[in-house]
Amino acid sequence: MDSVDLEVLRSATTWFKAGHAVVLATVVKTWGSAPRPIGAMLAIRDDGQVSGSVSGGCVEGDLIERVHAHKLASDKPEVATYGVSKEQADRFHLPCGGTLQLVLEPLKDSAGLDQLLVAIERHELVARFLDLDTGQSRIEPGRWSDALEFDGKLLKTVHGPRWRLLLIGAAQLSRYVAQMAQALDYHVTVCDPREEYAQAWDLPGVPLERGYPDDVVLAMNLDAHSAVVAVTHDPKLDDVALLEALKSPAFYVGALGSKANNDKRRKRLADFDLSAGEISRLHGPVGLRIGSRTPPEIAVAILAEMTAVRHGVHIPHGIEPPKAGIEAGRGDRQREPVLPDRLRPLPLGSAKPGGR
């Protein structure tokens, strides 16, 4: 679940308890280009205040106006569709002829959302079912493979962290990676059997596993929604975790360390029952090469690369981005950084070449 949408649920609950009428809008289907994904949510308060977004601003104004005038979802859930005709697409500025279908749910009580929020805050994955005929909802335990489903009468939405990240090592870098990953909707687990590191781990919402890394990897039963990053610099811990993670369906497996150290690591892994294809899946050195040096910067680089892989964006490995050079001018003045042609800003209106 998008962390932005979690804020929508919190706002909706707070407003309802304060005595406001609230309508919850959920994107259930899109055609063509859509600025927000299926499952995105928007809470609309009776005075027009909103939290979240379902279209990046294209249709929110019309929704607010119609909800405020009690022309939409005043008594029970309804379905609203935008962009069916060219007139609507032009009116609401939907990009590339996009079409958007929403389920609008007027909140009748806060108990259901309270229960949902408690489950999410416990980092549980749950499915919520909304009956459009009765307006009744229920919550059931979810599965990692669950996705939004809507058949016109019953809406199933998935809430809680749908992505998992296992960090091998409980040192300072893991703390930054874990905090940023939580904001990106990952359920984060840290594994470190070392007593001195385990005693200092106290990050809320991030459990610490004390077992040996390969056992923890196997116990987690990693799937295509999982990532593993090893950051201990200790081959006895990192390599055994990577050995199992690279054989799993995990979408991302990375290891901290220099290129030379990771080349040595690949040679060590080749002595075990890993194929060349499995070893080639290793992201090492881990993270995008953005010149990061401090733990927070390295965390940004790691999560940036994970995000790119998660969204299917190909980033060539082994390419060192050129650094901008600063040439001193006359006197005390300094000239602007000298950038290679491919890094210079494009003139307004020019076509953007293919790239990352």
C-alpha positions in Angstrom: 0.0 0.0 0.0 1.3 3.4 -1.0 2.3 5.3 2.2 0.4 8.3 0.8 -2.8 6.3 0.8 -2.2 5.3 4.4 -2.4 9.1 5.2 -5.7 9.2 3.4 -7.1 6.5 5.7 -5.8 8.3 8.8 -7.3 11.6 7.6 -10.7 10.0 6.8 -10.9 8.5 10.2 -9.9 11.7 12.0 -12.4 13.7 10.1 -15.3 11.3 10.6 -14.7 11.2 14.3 -14.7 15.0 14.4 -18.3 14.9 13.0 -17.6 15.4 9.3 -19.2 13.5 6.5 -16.5 11.8 4.5 -16.4 10.0 1.1 -13.5 7.7 0.3 -12.7 7.4 -3.4 -10.6 4.4 -4.7 -9.2 4.0 -8.3 -10.5 0.6 -9.4 -9.7 0.7 -13.2 -7.8 2.7 -15.7 -7.6 2.8 -19.5 -4.8 4.4 -21.4 -2.5 6.7 -19.4 -3.3 7.3 -15.8 -1.4 9.6 -13.4 -2.3 7.5 -10.3 -2.2 3.7 -10.1 -5.1 1.3 -9.4 -5.8 1.3 -5.6 -4.9 5.0 -5.1 -7.3 6.8 -2.7 -8.7 10.2 -2.0 -10.7 11.2 1.1 -13.2 14.1 0.5 -14.6 16.0 3.5 -18.0 17.6 3.5 -16.5 21.1 3.4 -14.4 20.3 0.4 -11.1 19.5 2.1 -9.3 16.5 0.6 -6.4 14.1 1.4 -4.7 12.1 -1.2 -5.1 12.0 -5.0 -6.8 9.8 -7.6 -5.8 11.7 -10.8 -3.1 14.1 -10.0 -5.6 16.9 -9.9 -7.5 16.2 -13.1 -10.9 15.2 -11.7 -10.6 16.1 -8.0 -12.4 19.4 -8.5 -15.4 17.8 -10.0 -15.5 15.1 -7.3 -15.3 17.7 -4.6 -18.2 19.7 -6.1 -20.5 16.7 -6.6 -19.8 15.2 -3.2 -20.3 18.6 -1.5 -23.7 19.0 -3.4 -24.7 15.4 -2.3 -24.8 14.3 -6.0 -22.4 11.4 -5.4 -22.3 8.7 -2.8 -24.6 10.4 -0.4 -26.1 7.2 1.1 -24.3 4.2 -0.3 -21.2 3.4 -2.5 -21.3 4.4 -6.1 -19.1 4.0 -9.2 -18.0 7.1 -11.1 -16.1 7.0 -14.5 -14.2 9.9 -16.0 -12.9 10.2 -19.6 -15.3 7.9 -21.5 -16.0 10.6 -24.1 -13.6 13.0 -25.8 -15.5 15.9 -24.2 -14.8 14.5 -20.7 -11.2 13.8 -21.5 -10.8 17.3 -22.7 -12.8 18.8 -19.8 -10.8 17.0 -17.1 -7.5 17.2 -18.9 -6.9 13.4 -18.6 -3.6 12.6 -20.3 -3.4 10.6 -23.5 -7.1 9.9 -23.6 -7.0 8.1 -20.2 -10.1 6.9 -18.5 -10.6 6.5 -14.8 -13.1 4.4 -12.8 -13.6 5.1 -9.1 -15.6 3.5 -6.3 -16.9 6.2 -3.9 -17.7 5.1 -0.4 -19.5 7.3 2.1 -18.2 6.4 5.6 -20.9 5.2 8.0 -18.7 4.4 11.0 -15.0 4.5 11.9 -14.8 1.1 13.5 -13.8 -0.7 10.2 -11.1 1.9 9.3 -9.8 1.8 12.9 -9.4 -1.9 12.7 -7.7 -1.5 9.3 -5.3 1.1 10.6 -4.3 -1.0 13.6 -3.5 -3.9 11.3 -1.4 -1.7 9.0 0.5 -0.2 11.9 1.3 -3.7 13.0 2.8 -4.2 9.5 0.2 -6.8 8.7 -1.0 -7.4 5.2 -4.8 -7.4 5.0 -7.6 -7.4 2.4 -10.7 -5.2 2.8 -14.0 -6.2 1.1 -16.7 -3.6 0.4 -20.2 -4.6 -0.7 -21.5 -1.9 -2.9 -25.1 -2.9 -2.5 -25.1 -2.8 1.4 -22.1 -0.5 2.1 -20.9 -3.1 4.6 -17.2 -3.9 4.8 -15.0 -6.6 6.3 -11.3 -7.3 6.8 -9.5 -10.6 6.3 -5.8 -11.6 6.4 -4.1 -10.9 3.1 -1.5 -12.7 1.0 1.6 -11.4 -0.8 0.0 -12.3 -4.1 -3.2 -10.3 -3.4 -4.2 -7.5 -5.7 -7.2 -5.1 -6.0 -10.3 -6.8 -7.5 -13.6 -5.3 -8.5 -16.5 -7.1 -10.2 -19.0 -4.2 -10.1 -20.5 -5.3 -6.8 -17.7 -6.3 -4.5 -14.5 -4.3 -4.1 -11.4 -6.0 -2.7 -8.5 -3.7 -1.7 -5.2 -4.7 -0.3 -3.6 -2.8 2.6 -0.4 -3.0 4.5 3.2 -3.5 3.2 3.1 -5.5 -0.1 6.9 -5.5 -0.5 9.5 -7.0 1.9 13.1 -6.1 2.5 15.5 -8.2 4.4 18.7 -6.4 5.6 21.7 -8.5 6.7 23.4 -6.5 9.4 22.1 -4.2 12.1 24.7 -1.4 11.8 24.1 2.3 11.2 23.5 2.0 7.4 20.7 -0.5 8.0 18.9 2.0 10.2 18.8 4.6 7.4 17.9 2.0 4.7 15.1 0.6 6.9 13.6 4.0 7.7 13.5 5.1 4.1 12.2 1.7 3.0 9.3 2.0 5.4 8.3 5.2 3.7 8.3 3.3 0.4 5.9 0.7 1.7 8.3 -2.1 2.6 8.0 -4.4 5.5 11.6 -4.4 6.7 13.3 -7.2 8.7 16.9 -7.0 9.9 19.0 -10.1 10.5 22.1 -10.0 12.7 23.3 -12.9 14.9 26.1 -10.7 16.4 25.4 -9.8 20.0 27.0 -6.4 20.0 24.9 -5.2 17.1 21.6 -6.9 18.2 21.7 -5.2 21.5 21.7 -1.7 20.0 18.9 -2.3 17.5 15.8 -0.5 18.5 14.1 0.8 15.4 10.3 0.8 15.8 8.4 -1.5 13.4 11.5 -3.2 12.2 12.0 -6.7 13.8 15.4 -8.1 14.4 16.1 -11.8 13.6 18.9 -13.3 15.6 19.2 -16.5 13.5 21.9 -17.2 11.0 21.3 -15.3 7.7 20.8 -18.3 5.4 18.3 -19.8 7.8 16.4 -16.5 8.0 16.3 -16.2 4.2 14.9 -19.7 3.9 12.3 -19.1 6.7 11.0 -16.0 5.0 10.1 -17.9 1.8 11.1 -15.0 -0.4 8.9 -14.2 -3.4 8.9 -11.7 -6.3 7.9 -9.0 -3.9 11.0 -9.4 -1.8 14.5 -7.8 -1.7 17.6 -8.8 0.2 20.5 -6.4 0.9 23.7 -7.6 2.7 25.7 -4.8 4.4 27.8 -6.4 7.1 31.1 -6.6 5.1 31.6 -10.1 6.8 31.5 -12.9 4.2 30.5 -15.4 6.8 27.2 -13.5 7.2 26.7 -11.8 3.8 27.7 -14.7 1.5 25.5 -17.3 3.2 22.5 -15.0 2.9 23.2 -14.2 -0.7 23.7 -17.9 -1.5 20.1 -18.6 -0.7 18.7 -15.2 -1.8 20.1 -15.6 -5.3 18.3 -18.9 -5.7 15.0 -17.4 -4.6 12.4 -15.4 -6.7 13.4 -12.1 -4.9 13.3 -9.2 -7.4 16.5 -7.6 -5.9 19.6 -9.0 -4.2 22.4 -6.7 -3.4 25.7 -6.5 -1.4 27.7 -3.6 0.0 31.4 -3.4 -0.9 33.7 -2.2 -3.5 33.8 -3.6 -7.1 37.0 -5.6 -6.2 35.4 -7.1 -3.1 32.2 -8.0 -5.0 34.2 -9.6 -7.8 35.9 -11.8 -5.1 32.4 -12.5 -3.7 31.2 -13.7 -7.1 34.2 -16.1 -7.3 33.4 -17.5 -3.9 29.7 -17.9 -4.8 30.7 -19.8 -7.9 32.2 -22.5 -5.8 28.7 -23.4 -4.5 25.5 -24.6 -6.3 24.8 -21.4 -8.0 24.5 -21.0 -11.8 26.2 -18.2 -13.7 22.7 -16.7 -14.3 21.9 -16.7 -10.6 25.2 -15.0 -9.7 24.7 -12.4 -12.4 21.6 -11.3 -10.5 23.7 -9.9 -7.7 23.8 -6.1 -7.5 27.2 -5.4 -6.2 28.4 -2.9 -5.5 24.9 -2.2 -4.3 23.0 1.0 -5.2 23.2 3.5 -8.0 26.5 5.2 -8.5 25.6 8.8 -7.4 28.8 9.6 -5.6 27.2 8.7 -2.2 29.6 8.6 0.8 27.6 9.0 4.0 25.3 6.3 5.3 22.1 8.3 4.4 23.5 8.9 0.9 24.3 5.3 0.5 20.8 4.4 1.7 19.3 6.7 -1.0 21.5 5.0 -3.7 20.4 1.5 -2.6 16.7 2.3 -2.5 16.9 4.2 -5.8 18.3 1.2 -7.5 15.7 -1.1 -5.8 13.0 1.2 -7.1 14.3 1.2 -10.6 14.5 -2.6 -10.6 11.0 -2.9 -9.1 9.6 -0.8 -11.9 11.5 -2.5 -14.7 13.9 0.3 -15.5 17.1 -1.0 -16.9 20.2 0.7 -15.5 23.5 -0.4 -17.1 26.1 -1.6 -14.5 29.7 -0.6 -14.4 29.1 2.9 -15.8 30.8 5.6 -13.7 28.8 8.9 -14.1 31.2 11.7 -15.1 31.9 14.3 -12.5 31.3 18.0 -13.0 34.6 19.9 -13.0 34.9 23.4 -11.6 37.4 25.6 -13.3 38.7 28.7 -11.5 38.2 31.9 -13.4 40.1 35.1 -13.1 40.2 36.7 -9.7 38.1 35.0 -7.0 35.3 34.1 -9.4 34.5 30.5 -10.3 33.0 29.3 -13.5 29.9 27.0 -13.7 30.6 23.3 -13.5 31.6 21.9 -16.9 29.2 19.1 -17.8 29.4 16.6 -20.6 27.0 17.2 -23.4 24.7 14.3 -22.3 24.2 15.8 -18.9 23.5 19.4 -20.0 19.9 20.6 -19.7 17.9 20.3 -22.9 16.5 23.5 -24.5 12.8 24.0 -23.8 10.6 22.2 -26.3 13.3 19.8 -27.5 12.7 16.1 -27.6 14.2 14.2 -24.7 16.6 11.4 -25.9 16.1 7.9 -24.6 17.8 7.2 -21.2 17.2 6.5 -17.6 
